[in-house]
Amino acid sequence: MKKLIQIVESTLGNMLGIMGLIGIVLMTVQVITRYILKVAFAWSDEFLRTMFIWSYFIGAALIYSAGGIMRLEILDGFLEKHKLKSLYKIVHTLIEAFVCVFSCTMLYRLYFLIQGYIQKGTTSSTSSVPAWVLVVGMVVGFAMIAIFAIRNIVRLYRPSAAEESE
């Protein structure tokens, strides 16, 4: 399982890098064509918006996986300093559980949003791309955050190498 998550993280990281490169190239081409050649591509704005949304939510999942979420480090420090390991685990379990429940709630709501887009046949205004394509980036991000939250809870209660040697 650990290897699978590492592969997913690596793949998502590579995907973000490629998306960033494509975005930079497309924005450069867009500026040149719009302001120098006086030709505008309507689809490029929509494509960039979709890429930004996908990048935002996938990037948020990767940041969450690396432990880059906002938290009260003063509380962590206090609990560690006073050797309150069980309280530390409880606090972090509650935080991870909240993150998992929030992510799953968002996935539930996004499911109905996508279902509505598909049933109505909603497409974008400029390129006729199905509207649900934009939302799938959010689904990927929230699904990964939920998986990482569950992984973090498991890590909290898995005995460390130091505890196993005692």
KAPE-V960696 format. One record per residue. N is the residue number from 1. OMEGA is omega in whole degrees, -180 to 180 (* if undefined). Layout:
BEGIN
n: {N & N}
omega: {OMEGA & OMEGA}
END
This chain:
BEGIN
n: {1 & 2 & 3 & 4 & 5 & 6 & 7 & 8 & 9 & 10 & 11 & 12 & 13 & 14 & 15 & 16 & 17 & 18 & 19 & 20 & 21 & 22 & 23 & 24 & 25 & 26 & 27 & 28 & 29 & 30 & 31 & 32 & 33 & 34 & 35 & 36 & 37 & 38 & 39 & 40 & 41 & 42 & 43 & 44 & 45 & 46 & 47 & 48 & 49 & 50 & 51 & 52 & 53 & 54 & 55 & 56 & 57 & 58 & 59 & 60 & 61 & 62 & 63 & 64 & 65 & 66 & 67 & 68 & 69 & 70 & 71 & 72 & 73 & 74 & 75 & 76 & 77 & 78 & 79 & 80 & 81 & 82 & 83 & 84 & 85 & 86 & 87 & 88 & 89 & 90 & 91 & 92 & 93 & 94 & 95 & 96 & 97 & 98 & 99 & 100 & 101 & 102 & 103 & 104 & 105 & 106 & 107 & 108 & 109 & 110 & 111 & 112 & 113 & 114 & 115 & 116 & 117 & 118 & 119 & 120 & 121 & 122 & 123 & 124 & 125 & 126 & 127 & 128 & 129 & 130 & 131 & 132 & 133 & 134 & 135 & 136 & 137 & 138 & 139 & 140 & 141 & 142 & 143 & 144 & 145 & 146 & 147 & 148 & 149 & 150 & 151 & 152 & 153 & 154 & 155 & 156 & 157 & 158 & 159 & 160 & 161 & 162 & 163 & 164 & 165 & 166}
omega: {180 & -179 & 179 & 179 & 177 & 178 & 179 & 179 & 180 & 179 & 179 & 177 & 177 & 178 & 178 & 178 & 179 & 179 & 178 & 178 & 178 & 179 & 179 & 180 & -178 & 178 & 178 & 178 & -180 & 179 & -180 & -178 & -176 & -172 & 180 & -179 & 179 & 176 & -179 & 175 & -177 & -177 & -174 & 178 & -180 & 179 & 179 & 178 & 178 & 179 & 180 & 179 & 177 & -179 & -179 & -175 & 176 & 176 & 178 & 178 & 179 & 177 & 178 & 180 & -179 & 179 & -177 & 179 & 178 & 178 & 179 & -179 & 178 & 177 & 177 & 180 & 180 & -179 & 179 & -178 & -178 & 176 & 178 & -173 & -179 & 177 & 176 & 180 & -179 & -180 & -178 & 175 & 179 & 179 & -179 & 178 & 178 & 179 & -180 & 180 & 179 & -179 & 179 & 176 & 177 & 178 & 178 & 180 & 179 & 177 & -179 & 176 & 179 & 179 & 178 & 178 & -179 & -179 & -179 & -178 & -177 & 177 & 177 & -175 & -174 & -174 & 180 & 174 & 178 & -176 & -178 & 180 & 179 & -174 & -178 & 176 & 176 & 179 & 180 & -179 & -179 & 177 & 180 & 178 & 178 & 179 & 180 & 179 & 178 & 177 & -180 & 177 & 178 & 179 & -180 & -173 & 175 & 180 & 178 & 180 & -180 & 180 & -179 & -179 & -178 & *}
END
